């Protein structure tokens, strides 16, 4: 029906019916000059590529398209994400992870070292520090792991590297990838940039932001490709020891298990202490057991002095 036509008249019970008046035609506006054409600044992207970018958390701004008229295609998104890309659909993600991990175990000669770290100083310091902070600003033990690994890499710079074109290329900046489990299944490991140089008070909101954006599918491609080493922790799941697989093209990864109470010798005294098993997987083409042991020892030493983190 024409706009403005009365469809019904509502009246009180018993009131006489009221005839609706015919609608008054709306005045026809005078023709105006056509508005100038507006050129969109949004990147052209195919629907499949847009969905894939959202799954991988890749920002559309800055993507270079190779499709018709510069449109961003699915292949452009996959190329930007690199070999670590994985679709949100669970079975597809498992296939991609399987391919990446098969490549890792096939091409990288892994070796593993493990140690048990006394966390009495770290947990006591963390509890004392968090007692003075608002709930939203409290630090997590996992962040202390990240910072301790980042600082320990200063002593073993050959493990802060990327394997490129048949050789290890050291990186000056320490960008620690943090493994984040996604709600729909699978995981990603975006980077906390310059983790060795930034204070814990600055790293904590950056870490929370990474987790939030990872689970919302809003990570930047640079964050997925930047890590120079990865830290993973399965402590929330009660796993005491983690034997992680290196993410190519990185050359090392550190895993932490759950914190448990164990008998611990403190001089001549045996005490109950919170401890964690830390495991390092390293690329034997790049380093050896001695250098890897220096890294793990450095992690434990720094967790023993949390106030210096």
Number of C-alpha atoms within 10 A of each C-alpha: 6 7 8 11 13 12 7 9 9 7 10 7 7 6 7 8 11 10 8 11 8 9 11 8 10 8 6 6 6 6 6 6 6 6 6 6 6 6 6 7 7 8 15 19 21 14 12 13 19 18 16 23 27 18 20 26 23 24 17 20 10 7 18 16 18 13 15 9 8 12 17 23 23 21 15 18 27 19 11 18 22 12 16 19 23 23 20 21 12 12 12 13 18 17 13 16 19 12 13 19 17 13 13 20 14 10 11 22 15 19 15 19 16 20 15 16 21 21 22 15 15 19 20 11 16 18 14 10 13 14 11 10 11 8 9 9 13 17 19 15 14 16 17 22 23 24 26 26 27 28 19 21 21 17 13 17 15 19 26 25 23 22 17 11 7 7 11 20 17 14 14 12 18 25 23 26 26 24 18 19 14 15 11 11 12 18 19 21 25 26 26 24 19 17 23 23 14 14 13 19 11 10 22 21 15 15 18 13 12 22 22 14 14 24 19 15 19 19 24 20 21 14 19 21 19 20 27 27 28 28 26 22 22 15 19 10 9 11 14 18 20 21 18 21 21 24 23 21 19 24 29 30 25 28 23 26 23 19 21 15 13 14 12 14 11 10 7 6 8 11 13 13 19 19 21 22 20 24 23 25 22 27 23 16 14 19 17 12 13 9 17 24 17 14 25 24 16 21 24 21 15 20 23 20 14 18 12 9 18
